[in-house]
Amino acid sequence: MKALSFFKMNVLAKSLSLFSFIFISFVLPSCGQNKSQGTPAKTNAKEQVTAGPSVKTVTMPVEGMSCSSCVSNVKKTVKALAGVQNVAVSLERRQATITYAQEQISPEQISKAINDKGYKTGKAIAEKEY
């Protein structure tokens, strides 16, 4: 096998660098995060919801997630909503399970916040009522 000359190795390194730049610039941002839509949801992260007769848990399908960054984006968006106590998002199942205070927020408002981020939610299914 013939060894590569210094010039050929330099060309190879430049080609790999260019490919990496293109990948990072165009492919990674297209993982379902549409940051330009709408305004950010109202946040009240310090507000805690106590378990009582008004705390419910729902599961809703979320389409458009393709990576762990998408999962993190959905979780962060929902958790920032006033009245949300707990959020679990599954990329594998393409769904989010949310525990919330029904006096402060509704599943429709949660769904709208997720949709505003560029994802698409389905009908929420009630799981538990505390």
Beta strands, then each sheet from edge to edge (+ up, - down):
strand 1: 55-63
strand 2: 84-90
strand 3: 95-101
strand 4: 120-121
strand 5: 125-129
sheet 1: 2+ 3- 1+ 4-
sheet 2: 2+ 3- 1+ 5-
end
